[in-house]
Amino acid sequence: MTKLDIDFVRAQFPALSEPSLAGQAFFENAGGSFTCKPVIDRLTRFYTQRKVQPYGPYEASRLAGEEMDEARRRLAGLLGVETDELSFGPSTTQNTYVLAQAFGQWMTPGEAIIVTNQDHEANSGPWRRLAERGIQIREWQVNSETGHLDPEDLERLLDDSVRLVCFPHCSNVVGEINPITEITAMAHAAGAFVCVDGVSYAPHGFPDVGQLGPDIYLFSAYKTYGPHQGLMVIRRALGEMLPNQAHFFNGDTLYKRLTPAGPDHGQIAASAGMADYIDALCDHHGGPSGSAKASDRGRFVHDLMRAHEQTLLQPLLDAVSDRNSVRLIGPSDAAVRAPTVALALNRDGAAAAADLVQDGIMAGGGDFYAVRPLTAMGVDPKRGVLRLSFTHYTTRSEIDQLMNALDRVL
């Protein structure tokens, strides 16, 4: 298999050559990635040349609208869905909240939604609040030792009253990659729709949502090398069935129906830079040609990223698994998890993260809005965890820097 050219990758991220960050290794990517140069360039151009109301007849306005449309078209292609099945909103949390309002109007009391206690609160809390409207909320619970979600446990919760199953592609603290296609097939067989929170997975390679099969897939551009926008795929059959949440005159436009707030025009346009970056990686590494389907090119890059990340992740998992004073949350096999490594310590995670600063390690500590999974696994959310998260632009030397720092701190 082709090996990721890490020097080429790092040259695409201005932060990695920024003098003020020299000598520091970034391990809080799960909270937000560095931004790639094509996104920065497009955002600068938009705010310099196109910062007008888009879709008007004059040149700057016409180009503004075209760049926004380009972003939606190209990213939808990478995700393997139709262009108007992709919506931009202010954040994934906001997108999920609006979705929950739509489902609350569409469903009738007594019908059920299944949520997990593995999720970030953004894909759990808004759904749970529908209990106030008489909707049943059933919880698919993690294993209290491992944090694993067992599909057999889901099967016991499914019946003909379930309308929606919500779960993460991977948790932002457990890290284990859930089998999307298998779970989606189970839910669909029971007559339920599926909503996947992909925020913690998408930074490690854009998924082919069309191939995986869920009805809704959500992630955040600021964690996939882009601006602060929430991206939401909603497949046509479901999107047209749910009640319109936007202005009444936008109800016939699929990508507007569930995003009532006007998102930032410049950030939407700049999101095309994420597609630019994936294309550059694909071409540089000899992937499928430009005439191939965008999703095929995206899958090639996804696999490049994952292979590089797994190579770096396994030594880190081995190192922390061997420590008696540390509890690794989630699996110790890099092949089945994202490079988001949460460690429960005998002290506050935030304090441990602060200790790592003197070693040039930028990491985070706390509960990361994952209060439910931490509580389920017996971790005090007030103490939280030390979280070490990286992505494909991380180098082996940075992993070594991290492990040396952990030797001192732990």
Secondary structure, 3 states (H helix, E strand, C coil): CCCCCHHHHHHCCHHHHCHHHCCCEECEHHHCCCCCHHHHHHHHHHHHHCCCCCCCCCHHHHHHHHHHHHHHHHHHHHHCCCHHHEEEECCHHHHHHHHHHHHHHHCCCCCEEEEECCCCHHHCHHHHHHHHHCCEEEEECCCCCCCCCCHHHHHHHCCCCEEEEEEECECCCCCEECCHHHHHHHHHHCCCEEEEECCCCHHHCCCCHHHHCCCEEEEEHHHCCCCCCEEEEECHHHHCCCCCCCCHHHCCCHHHHCCCCCCCHHHHHHCHHHHHHHHHHHHHCCCCCCCCCHHHHHHHHHHHHHHHHHHHHHHHHHHHHCCCCCEECCCCCHHHECCEEEEECCCCHHHHHHHHHHHCEECEEECCCCHHHHHHCCCCCCCCEEEEECCCCCCHHHHHHHHHHHHHHC
